[in-house]
Amino acid sequence: MDHARRLRQESTDAEARLWARLRNHQLGAKFRRQHRAEGFILDFACVEQLLAVELEGGQHLEQQSADEERTRRLQDAGWRVVRFWNDEVLVRTDEVVDAIWQALQKAPPHPSPLPRKGGRGSQTQAMQAKQESRGSAPSPPLAGERAGVRGSSWPPTADIEALRLRARLYTLIRTFFAERGVLEVETPVLSEAGNTEPNIDSFTTRFSGHRDAGAPERWLRTSPEYPLKRLLAAGIGDCYELGRVFRNGEAGGRHNPEFTMLEWYRVGWDHLRLADETVALVQDALALAGRRADVVSTTYRELFLHAAGVDPFAADDAQLRQPLAGIGIDGDGLSRDDWLDLLMTHLVQPHFPADRITVVHDWPATQCALAKIREPAQAGGAPPVAERFELYLGAFELANGYHELTDAHEQRRRFLRDGQVRAGRGAVQPPLDERLLAALQSGLPDCAGVALGVERLLMALAGTDRIADVLAFDFGCA
């Protein structure tokens, strides 16, 4: 077995805890475990920022000498090295993560060396890193870190005009859907089931009342998708929800652990028709800031052929890697979908014009998420595709939508596949949402759904790269 792979499988408790924090790129940078560099295997490495994070189990003079030599050789090669004792990670995890965040600020950020795989409505970290690489300043610390003393960080992080802009956007959204006969609903924030998506971590809490009330462990929603689909199965028709969702580990200059998501569903629609409506909503929102954007709609395949010169369906892995040869990515363990995602985040998205809405639809079937798969009309024809779209304003991903999967058995299979991935990473296994599966079995109508990140849209309207600028109080001073 490869030595680095063996080390990953035999990680210490401290390594596992720190990796659980770093792998969700809450710091705005992508880290790799047991990364080979300069003849060493680094515990954790941010390749694009050349930052090595090393953990030590004990303090011995002979080991200290070896560590100093190791550090010197890494520094000679351009790496920066930060070291922590295992006990520090276990006892003072937040302080260790803060120290790593501070280390990241000492060098200009670069694009993430690994792809993003967020679920519906996720605030994509590779996109965040890519925006930083285009010349903006490093992400500032959270408000509480700026103030130094938590109690002194009482003022709002957004100015009053930004809060008024949010209020106007909410009014616009509700008017937009009222005029189209789409019903606003409200669904639970706490659930007995959690999100199984491997790259999303959920918050949990416990109910202290009588056990007859239900399972004591509750999961804060990462999106309202599952209860909205249960309403659709019950016959509610077109509906939307505008509300708070929660993602554990996602905090930084452009991410907040709680944020606002707009999610809506249209019965009898496919993903292309819903993409058109999403464009209309974004255009109306841009009008609040006196702006309008051109619109380009393209298939995933057409986009890659034009922007990267490769066919994402027909090219072999070597052909997919070739355009990225100059970036210096360690390809160990990367899948075909990882390379496709790297092409998107490193070569394609950065060139989307700032004043353009780009809709990319019909993705590879392997990136289906919760979308239906469309098989070719005849054998030997076009490859199967996921009936999914993503909408970008400039290089910012704003929305992710699907022609929804309605097959309960296939949905369970995908949940179980997610669980296998999480198990391989040593991640928490949330309970499956059996109520959603029962609703699908009962009969989810043919429909399309989309989630849009409201803070991401507000940031675009306000012309800022800092999520704190559009939040009354960000995570650091909440």
ChimeraX attribute file (.defattr): number of C-alpha atoms within 10 A of each C-alpha:
attribute: neighborCount
match mode: 1-to-1
recipient: residues
	/A:1	5
	/A:2	6
	/A:3	10
	/A:4	17
	/A:5	14
	/A:6	11
	/A:7	14
	/A:8	16
	/A:9	13
	/A:10	11
	/A:11	15
	/A:12	14
	/A:13	13
	/A:14	20
	/A:15	20
	/A:16	19
	/A:17	15
	/A:18	20
	/A:19	19
	/A:20	17
	/A:21	18
	/A:22	23
	/A:23	18
	/A:24	24
	/A:25	23
	/A:26	23
	/A:27	27
	/A:28	30
	/A:29	26
	/A:30	25
	/A:31	26
	/A:32	19
	/A:33	21
	/A:34	20
	/A:35	20
	/A:36	16
	/A:37	16
	/A:38	12
	/A:39	9
	/A:40	13
	/A:41	16
	/A:42	20
	/A:43	23
	/A:44	23
	/A:45	24
	/A:46	23
	/A:47	23
	/A:48	19
	/A:49	24
	/A:50	18
	/A:51	24
	/A:52	25
	/A:53	18
	/A:54	20
	/A:55	20
	/A:56	17
	/A:57	11
	/A:58	11
	/A:59	9
	/A:60	8
	/A:61	9
	/A:62	8
	/A:63	12
	/A:64	13
	/A:65	11
	/A:66	11
	/A:67	15
	/A:68	11
	/A:69	12
	/A:70	16
	/A:71	19
	/A:72	15
	/A:73	15
	/A:74	20
	/A:75	15
	/A:76	11
	/A:77	12
	/A:78	12
	/A:79	20
	/A:80	21
	/A:81	18
	/A:82	14
	/A:83	15
	/A:84	14
	/A:85	15
	/A:86	21
	/A:87	15
	/A:88	15
	/A:89	20
	/A:90	16
	/A:91	11
	/A:92	11
	/A:93	17
	/A:94	14
	/A:95	12
	/A:96	18
	/A:97	17
	/A:98	14
	/A:99	13
	/A:100	18
	/A:101	18
	/A:102	14
	/A:103	17
	/A:104	21
	/A:105	16
	/A:106	12
	/A:107	13
	/A:108	15
	/A:109	23
	/A:110	23
	/A:111	27
	/A:112	27
	/A:113	24
	/A:114	25
	/A:115	23
	/A:116	22
	/A:117	19
	/A:118	18
	/A:119	20
	/A:120	23
	/A:121	25
	/A:122	23
	/A:123	25
	/A:124	20
	/A:125	26
	/A:126	27
	/A:127	23
	/A:128	24
	/A:129	25
	/A:130	22
	/A:131	19
	/A:132	19
	/A:133	17
	/A:134	12
	/A:135	11
	/A:136	11
	/A:137	12
	/A:138	18
	/A:139	22
	/A:140	15
	/A:141	16
	/A:142	18
	/A:143	24
	/A:144	18
	/A:145	14
	/A:146	14
	/A:147	15
	/A:148	10
	/A:149	11
	/A:150	14
	/A:151	9
	/A:152	12
	/A:153	18
	/A:154	13
	/A:155	11
	/A:156	18
	/A:157	22
	/A:158	17
	/A:159	14
	/A:160	12
	/A:161	11
	/A:162	19
	/A:163	17
	/A:164	12
	/A:165	17
	/A:166	21
	/A:167	12
	/A:168	13
	/A:169	20
	/A:170	16
	/A:171	11
	/A:172	16
	/A:173	17
	/A:174	17
	/A:175	13
	/A:176	15
	/A:177	17
	/A:178	12
	/A:179	8
	/A:180	10
	/A:181	12
	/A:182	18
	/A:183	16
	/A:184	14
	/A:185	14
	/A:186	13
	/A:187	15
	/A:188	10
	/A:189	17
	/A:190	16
	/A:191	18
	/A:192	19
	/A:193	20
	/A:194	22
	/A:195	23
	/A:196	25
	/A:197	22
	/A:198	22
	/A:199	18
	/A:200	19
	/A:201	23
	/A:202	20
	/A:203	16
	/A:204	16
	/A:205	12
	/A:206	10
	/A:207	12
	/A:208	9
	/A:209	9
	/A:210	9
	/A:211	9
	/A:212	7
	/A:213	9
	/A:214	12
	/A:215	13
	/A:216	15
	/A:217	14
	/A:218	18
	/A:219	21
	/A:220	22
	/A:221	25
	/A:222	27
	/A:223	25
	/A:224	23
	/A:225	21
	/A:226	20
	/A:227	20
	/A:228	24
	/A:229	24
	/A:230	20
	/A:231	18
	/A:232	23
	/A:233	21
	/A:234	14
	/A:235	13
	/A:236	14
	/A:237	18
	/A:238	21
	/A:239	22
	/A:240	24
	/A:241	21
	/A:242	21
	/A:243	17
	/A:244	17
	/A:245	19
	/A:246	22
	/A:247	23
	/A:248	18
	/A:249	21
	/A:250	24
	/A:251	21
	/A:252	23
	/A:253	22
	/A:254	25
	/A:255	25
	/A:256	24
	/A:257	18
	/A:258	16
	/A:259	21
	/A:260	19
	/A:261	24
	/A:262	21
	/A:263	25
	/A:264	26
	/A:265	27
	/A:266	22
	/A:267	18
	/A:268	13
	/A:269	15
	/A:270	20
	/A:271	27
	/A:272	21
	/A:273	13
	/A:274	22
	/A:275	26
	/A:276	13
	/A:277	12
	/A:278	22
	/A:279	20
	/A:280	13
	/A:281	16
	/A:282	20
	/A:283	17
	/A:284	18
	/A:285	22
	/A:286	19
	/A:287	13
	/A:288	14
	/A:289	13
	/A:290	9
	/A:291	12
	/A:292	16
	/A:293	18
	/A:294	12
	/A:295	15
	/A:296	12
	/A:297	17
	/A:298	14
	/A:299	13
	/A:300	22
	/A:301	19
	/A:302	17
	/A:303	19
	/A:304	20
	/A:305	12
	/A:306	11
	/A:307	15
	/A:308	17
	/A:309	13
	/A:310	21
	/A:311	17
	/A:312	24
	/A:313	17
	/A:314	11
	/A:315	11
	/A:316	12
	/A:317	14
	/A:318	10
	/A:319	14
	/A:320	22
	/A:321	18
	/A:322	10
	/A:323	15
	/A:324	16
	/A:325	9
	/A:326	8
	/A:327	11
	/A:328	10
	/A:329	16
	/A:330	14
	/A:331	12
	/A:332	9
	/A:333	8
	/A:334	12
	/A:335	11
	/A:336	16
	/A:337	17
	/A:338	16
	/A:339	20
	/A:340	19
	/A:341	19
	/A:342	23
	/A:343	22
	/A:344	21
	/A:345	24
	/A:346	22
	/A:347	15
	/A:348	17
	/A:349	20
	/A:350	19
	/A:351	12
	/A:352	16
	/A:353	15
	/A:354	15
	/A:355	14
	/A:356	16
	/A:357	25
	/A:358	24
	/A:359	24
	/A:360	22
	/A:361	26
	/A:362	23
	/A:363	22
	/A:364	20
	/A:365	19
	/A:366	12
	/A:367	17
	/A:368	18
	/A:369	21
	/A:370	22
	/A:371	24
	/A:372	22
	/A:373	21
	/A:374	14
	/A:375	14
	/A:376	12
	/A:377	10
	/A:378	8
	/A:379	8
	/A:380	7
	/A:381	9
	/A:382	11
	/A:383	15
	/A:384	17
	/A:385	23
	/A:386	23
	/A:387	27
	/A:388	31
	/A:389	25
	/A:390	24
	/A:391	24
	/A:392	22
	/A:393	24
	/A:394	19
	/A:395	23
	/A:396	24
	/A:397	24
	/A:398	25
	/A:399	29
	/A:400	27
	/A:401	30
	/A:402	29
	/A:403	28
	/A:404	26
	/A:405	21
	/A:406	23
	/A:407	14
	/A:408	18
	/A:409	12
	/A:410	14
	/A:411	18
	/A:412	16
	/A:413	11
	/A:414	17
	/A:415	19
	/A:416	14
	/A:417	15
	/A:418	18
	/A:419	21
	/A:420	16
	/A:421	16
	/A:422	18
	/A:423	13
	/A:424	10
	/A:425	15
	/A:426	12
	/A:427	16
	/A:428	14
	/A:429	18
	/A:430	18
	/A:431	14
	/A:432	17
	/A:433	18
	/A:434	12
	/A:435	14
	/A:436	23
	/A:437	22
	/A:438	14
	/A:439	20
	/A:440	21
	/A:441	14
	/A:442	14
	/A:443	17
	/A:444	24
	/A:445	19
	/A:446	16
	/A:447	22
	/A:448	27
	/A:449	29
	/A:450	26
	/A:451	27
	/A:452	26
	/A:453	20
	/A:454	24
	/A:455	24
	/A:456	26
	/A:457	22
	/A:458	22
	/A:459	20
	/A:460	19
	/A:461	21
	/A:462	18
	/A:463	11
	/A:464	14
	/A:465	19
	/A:466	19
	/A:467	22
	/A:468	26
	/A:469	23
	/A:470	29
	/A:471	22
	/A:472	17
	/A:473	17
	/A:474	25
	/A:475	18
	/A:476	19
	/A:477	21
	/A:478	13
